């Protein structure tokens, strides 16, 4: 009996490990604004462009910084950066249907935001950042 319980737990552990290796997170720093002639939506944002337009009311989305990270343990750290902004992401493991992330947004050396968020494997995480010129900075994280 003990042997079969151990075998079942071992199989579940292997399956969970394989799920980690298969998932990649895309992180982007996006400037959203309204312009007379909007540029085409970047490929990375096409799956959610309708929702972004609906939620934030902007018609153009420009990626100013991005990073792609494949998770192997769920404890990885990475940066998405642009000329002025840096998004620091520290993954703290998987919980339910998503990942627990510690996020820090920096404007050069000034910490603008520090929070913990959950990124679902089924839906993106979008955080409204500060105004940038006539637009708005958006932090976008997607599980691919």
N, C-alpha and C positions, 0 to 999 in steps of 0.2 A: 504494500500500500504506500509506504513512504517513498519507494522508488518511483511510482507512477506520478505522485504529486511533484516530486523534484523534476521529473521529465517534463511535465506540463509547464511548470514555472520556467524551466530552461528554454523551452520552445517559445514561450511568450516573450522572454527576454531577447532572444535572437530576432524575433519579428520586430520588436520595438527598435532594436539597433538598426535593422535594415531600413525602417521608416526614416530614422534620423539621416542616414546617408543619402536618401533620395530627395530630401527637401532643400530647396534653395530659397533664400530670402533676398529680395531686391529692396534696397533702401534708396530713396531719392529726396533731394532738396529741390522743390519745385516752386517757381514763381508763377502765380496765377494773376492774370489781369484781363481787363477788357480793352480791346483795340479794334480799330476800324477794319483791318484785314487780318483776322487771326491766322496764325501759322497752323499747319496740320498738327494734330495731336501726336506727340511722340509715341513710338511703338510700345514702349514700356507701360504707358498709361492708357492705351486703347481699351483694355478690358474694363476700365472704370471711368472713362472719360464722361459718359452720360451722367453718372452719379456725381462726379466732381462738379460738373456744370450745374446740375440741379441743386446740390447742397450749398455751393459757395457763390453761385451767380456769376462766375467768370467765364469768358469764352476762349481764353488762350492759356495754355500751360506749357511752361518752358523748364526743362530740367537743367539746373545749374550745377548739380553735383549728384553723384550716385555711386553705389557700391553693390556688388552681388556677393553673397557669402553662402557656401554650401555647408549645412550643419552636419557634423559627424558625431558630436557628443551632446549638442544642445547647450554647451557652456562656452561658446565662442564669443569673441569680441571683435568689432570692426568699426570702421569710420566711413562716412560719406561726407565729402567735403567739397567746398567751392572756394572762391576767392575770399569771401568774408565769413561764411558760415561753416560749421562742422557739426555733424550729427554723430555722436558717439553711442554705439549700441553694444550692450553687454547682455548676452542671452543667459538666462538663469535656469534653463531647463524647460521641459515640456509639461504642461498641465492640461489634462483633458484633451480638447481638440485644438490646442494652440501652444504658443510659446510665451513664457514670462520674460519680459525685456526690461532692463534698466536703460533709460534714455537720457541723454544730456545734449542740449543744443547750446552751442557756443557761437558767439559773434566775436571773432578774433579771440581775445583772451577773457572775454566777459561771459559768464555763465548766464544764459537767458532762461533755461528750463531744465529741471531735473524731475523726472517722474518714473514711475513703474507702470507698464502697460502690458496687456495681453494681446498678442497677435494671433488671430484665429487662422487656421489653415483653410477656412472657407470664405473669409472676407478680409479685405485690406484694413490696415490701420492708417488713418489720416488725421493729422493733428495740425490745427491752424496755428501758424507762427506769427511773427510780427509783420507789420506793414513794411514793405520794401518799395520805395518810390510810389508809383501809382498802383502797385500790386500788393499781393499777400504771399508770404512764404508759407508753403505747405510741406509738412514732413509726411512722406508716404512710404509705407512698408507693405510688401506683398509677398506671400508665400507662393512659390511657383511649383 
